[in-house]
């Protein structure tokens, strides 16, 4: 079993349900799965091979979901970069993991352009908006690719994501999660959240490439909606909770870092992960 298999299975089961929401943008499970396949095939078409590493530096947006799962389906390994870290740290992480392709959100094009000469192994820079000369347009890449499920043999012992960890003072070090451990984490969260249903929705207010990332798969496999906030604005968050009938939210920041059930008519409990409160 692998992450891509669970994504494809959920897409068949919940094909016409809304999968991801950002503002007025709404995609069904079928649409997300097709875009995952297109992107996975496009990456393989660039000459990337199973086990190659893909860096990701972007803010929250609806494409985060398909980037993660395209990487899984292609048998590649994601290297998410924390936007709060320095350019020096980013260069070290990209070079240390021998990244071959780099996904870049519009807010970080200038940042990556400045450090690009120091990135020894990166061959492909893929940008969603404001594409510099010589770099690859994300939507153009998908448009010319097949929707057929990529034929890559991926098992639970294959690598899926590098997480950099260091505490607050140490040098960041890469920890490799395999498909099996990522699925085990999803099973844990499904148990922790009791009974996620396809009518449920989670609002991602924390970074989807970082602290919110482990919560994508549990809701995906149960047919829940992923509602994306570009940043945590209290008024927008409250409006979104009511409009989208949010039952769960992931928030991180000063004084709080965890996933809760919202205390509203749409979530009958307010529970911080790992506690009984």
Order of alpha helices (4+ residues) and beta strands (2+ residues): alpha-beta-beta-alpha-beta-alpha-beta-alpha-beta-alpha-beta-beta-alpha-beta-beta-alpha-beta-alpha-beta-alpha-beta-beta
